[in-house]
Amino acid sequence: MNVTTQESHSERIERIRRNWREIEPDRKYAIGPLRSGDGQGIAQLFYSVYGDRYPVEDYYIPESIERLNAEGALLTVVARLESGAVAGQGAYYQSSPPNKALFEFGQLLIAPEYRNSLMVAKILKEMDRLSRTMTQAQGFFGEAVCTHLVTQKLVDKQGYAECGLEVSLMPAGAYEKEGAGSQRVSCLLGARVDRDHHMPLHLPECYRKELELILRGFSLDREISFSAMDAPLATESSFDSRTFDFASVERVQVTTVGSDFTDVVRTLDQDAKRRNMAVVQVFVNAGGPGAAFAVEALRARGFILGGLVPLWFGPDGILMQKIYVEPEFDAINLFSDRSKALLAFIRADWDRARSLA
């Protein structure tokens, strides 16, 4: 019997506490890849930062952390003290994108005892070096929280360009140990494309200004066509959906836009209201005709622009989002002029969507 599959969430948290390793301050440390036995230290870091509320259960299970690294779905860089305790980490990992060659960059977690040191900079330097060796990766993206500017500045130094803003994405409870307060937390999307090739890109005319702003941050080889209302080639839409219950967020991946998409959106919206969702995100494959059609169908149901993420499906993805709670726009802290301009666009789009209600 695999004990980890039989444990409840509370039992996993208790196991982390039971095996707790003290993080001694002002000690020498080494930066390198995760080793066997580091899983407990990583799980301990997640608990230290997020409490028991991180939405992905694997990161509370030391064995799962080590297994994912062995499989290549997670590549963790750790700061390891001479005692063997883990005082910091960062990671590349396969997450929501259907394109598994687009890795998420994030999980920069530093124990409180080392937050005033150079540890995070050294982890980032090693992660940047590692990323240049990852021939399996076409690109990388990250979600920087907007409760402060630290993560955004770090991501900017890694060569990521802002490409979206996920409004009210996470409940404040996930960050309460970090002083997030009572408001939902928004996240800034950034991406870096390392291995590109020529592709078509179908975009909606209604967001030309906003999408051109995003595209100026990249050097993509794209055959771009803007359309007010293009016709889908398929009859039936193809999509997958995942619900993050703790966050009250649903994330929908539309790989193929069909002529039935208006009905699909209506059902998604009605179901989200019934289940009291806070946010529904819909990523639309912009590699073929129908993307503008899909965006117009979503706008008619009160969705607003979220951004454009290169390589999300292999082809690029347009992010649309519907916010079922009142966004706290004034609580969104942004570092760059590009991200501030994107927020202004999205806030105006929210006003448009609210007028439909």
N, C-alpha and C positions, 0 to 999 in steps of 0.2 A: 504494500500500500504506500503510495506517495503521500507523505504527511502534509505537504504544502497544498495539495488539492483538497484535503479534508478540513483544513483550518478555516475558521471564519475570519472576517476582517479583524475583529477585536483580538482574536488569538494570534494573528500575525503581528499586530502592534505589540502585544505582550511579549512575543518572542524577541522582537527588536529591543525592547526595554530590558529583557532578561539577559541578553547578550551584549549589553551596552559597553562600549569602550570609551574611556575618557579621552578627550582631546586636550592634550597638554599644550599650553601656549608657548610661543617663542622657541619652538624646536626646529631642527633642520628637517627638510622634507625633500622628496624627489618627485618629479613629474614624469608620468609614463602611462602605458596602457594598463587596463584592468588586469589583475592577476587572480588566480584561484584563491578564494578566501576573502576577496575584497567586497563581496556581495553584501555582507553584514554592514560594512562601513558605508556603502552607498545607501542602503535602506535606512540606516540611522540618519544620514544627511537629509534624506527626503522627509523623514519624520521631524527632524529638527526645524526644517524650514516651513513645511506645510501642515504639521500636526498629522492627524489621521485622515485628512481631507483631500489628498491628491487623487485626481479622478482615475488614474491608471493603476490598477491593483498590483501589477507586476513589480512596481518599484518598492513595494513593501515586502517582497519575497526575495531574499538573497539568492536562492537557487535560480529563480527566473532571470534575475539580472545577469548572472554568470552564463546561463544558457543562451540568452539573447545575444550576448557578446560572442559566444562560441559560434553561433549561427550567422553572424555578420549583420543581423538586423539592428544591432545596437553596438556602437563603438565608443567606449567610455575612456576618457583620459582622467587620471586621478592624481591628486597630491597626497602622497603617502608619507606619514611620519616614520621616524626610525623605529618606533614601537610597532609599526604595522597598521596603526589606526589611519583611517581615511579622513582628511581634513577638508578636502575640496574635490570637485569634479566638474567636468563638462562632457557633452556627448553629441554624437551624430546618430540619428536613428530614423528608421522607417516608420512613418506615422500615417496620417490621413491620405496623402496623395495617392491616386491610383497608380501613378508612375513611381515604382519603387526605386528608380535611379535618382529620384529627387529626395535627398535626405534632409531631415529637419536638424537644425543646429540649435542647441540650447542646453537646458538643465544645468546652467552654471550655478552651482551651489557651493557656498563657502561656509565653513563652520564659523560661528561668531568670534572665536578666538583669533581668527586669521583674516578678518575682513579689513583690517587696517594695514595689511601686508601687501606684498607684490604677488601673492599667490594667484589671484584671478588673472593677472597679466601674463604670468608664466604658463598657466593652463591654456589661455587663449593662443599664445605663441605656439605651443605644441599642437593645439587643435588645427591651427592654420597650416602648420607643416604637414600634419596627418592628412588634411583634406586634399593637399596637392598630390598625394600618393594614391588617393582613392579612385582608381581608374573605373570602378564600377559606378561612380557617381557622375551624373550629367550636371547636377547643380545642387544647391543648398538653399533652404529658406529658414527663417526664424520668426518667432512671435515675441516681441519685446513688450513687457508690461508697461502701461502708461501711468502707473502710480508714481513713478520717479523717472529720471533721465539716465541713470547709470547704465542699464542694459542697452538702451538705444545708442549711447555713445560708444560702447564696446563693440556692438554689431557694426556700427558705421566704420570703425577702424578695420574691420575684417573685409571691407569691400562690398558690403551688401547694400543694395539700393531699395528704398522704400517703395512698396508696391500695393499696399492695402492697409485698411484700418478696420479691425474687428471690434465693433462697438458693443460694450456691455457683455463681453464674451464669458467672463468667469465670475462666479459669486465671490464676494469679498472674503468669505470664510476660508477660501483656499489660500489666502494671503494674510490672514489676520495676525500671524506671528511676525509678519513683515510690516505691520502698521498700515494695512490697506484701508482701514476704516469700515464704514457700513455700506459703501457703494459697490456696485458691480465694476469689475476691472476690465478696461478695454486693452487691446493688444495691437501693436503696430507690426505689420507684416513687412519683412525685407527678404530679398533673394539675391543670390549670386549664381550666374550661369557660367559653368566652366567648359562644357562641351555642347556646342550648339550645332544645328544644321538648318538648312533652308526649309521653311514650312509656311503654309498659308495661315493667315490670322483673320478671322471674320469678327468684326466689331460693330456694336450698335452706334448709329449716328448720334443718338441722344446723349451719349457720354464721350463724344469725340475729344472735347477739351480735357476732361479728366483723364482719359486713357492715354492721350498724347503726353500729358504731364508724366505719367508713370513710365511710358516707353522711353522717354528722354533719359531715364536713369540707366538704361541698358543699351547694349550694342547687339541687338538681335537680328538674325538673318530671316526676315519675314516678308512675305508678300501680303501686305495689309489691304483689306477692303472694308470700308465702312458702309453700312446699309441701314436705312430706316426700318425696314421690315423685310428680311430675307425669308425665303420659303424653305422649310426643312425638306430634306430628301427622303426621310423615313416616315412611315405611318405611325409607328409606336415608339415612344421614348424608352430609353434604357437608362436606369439609374439605380444607385444603391443608397441606403440611408443608415446612419448610425446615430443613436441617441446617447448622450452623456447625461445620465439621470441626475447625478449630483449637481451638474452645472445647469440643468434644465435647458440644454442646447441640443438641437438636432442638426447634423451635417449631412447634406445630400450631394452626391456626386452624379451629375448628369453626363454620362458618356456619349449618349446619342439623343439629339432633340428630334422628336417626332411631331407630326401634325396634331397629336392628342395632348400636347404639352400644356395647353391652357387648362384642360381638365385635370391634369396631373397637379398643377400648381394649386388649383382650387381645393383639391382633396388634401394636399399637404398643409395648406393654410388652415382649413377647417379642423384637421386632426391636431394640429399644433395648439389651436385655441382650446380644444377639448381637453388636451393633456396639460394645459397651463405651462407651455414652453415659454422660456424667457427670450430665446433667440433661435431662429432657424436660418442656417446658412445653406445656400445653394451654389455649388460650383458648376459652371456650364462649360463644356468643352467648346473652345473657340476655334478648333481646327477645321471645321466644316460649316457649310451653310446651315442656318437655323439658329445661330447664336443670337442675332438681333431679335428674331422672333421670340426666343425664350426670354430675353431680357424684357421685352415689352409685356409679355404675359406676367412676368414677376412684378414689374412696376405697377401693373393694373391691380395687383393684390396687395400693394403697400410695401413691397420690397424696395430697398435702396441699394446703391452701389457700395460694394466693399473694396474692390480692387481688381487687379489683374496679376495673376501669378504665373510667371514663365514656367513651362515644362510640367505643369501640374498633372496633366493627363498623358504626358508625352508632348502633345500639343499644349498650348497655353490655356489657362482656365480663368474665366471671369467669375469673380465672387460677388453674389448678391446676398443681401441679408435682410431679414425682417426682425425688428426689435419689438417685442410685445410688452416690454417694460419701458418706463420713461428713462431715456438715456441721460446720463450725467455728463454732458459735453464739457461743462466748465471744469470737471475734475480730470480731464484728459491732459496729461503733461507731455509735450512733444519737443524734440530737440532741433530738428532741421526745418528749414523753410519749406522744403518739399512736403514733409509730413504735415506741416501746419496748413499748407494750401489744400492738401488732400482732405484734411478735417473740415475745412471751410466748404468744400464741395459736398461732402457727405452730410454735413449739417443742413445745407440748403436742400439737399435731396430728402432729408428727413422731414423738413417743413412741407415739401411737396407731397410726400406720402401721407403725412398727418391730415392734410386737407382733403384726402380721399375718404377718410373715415366718417 
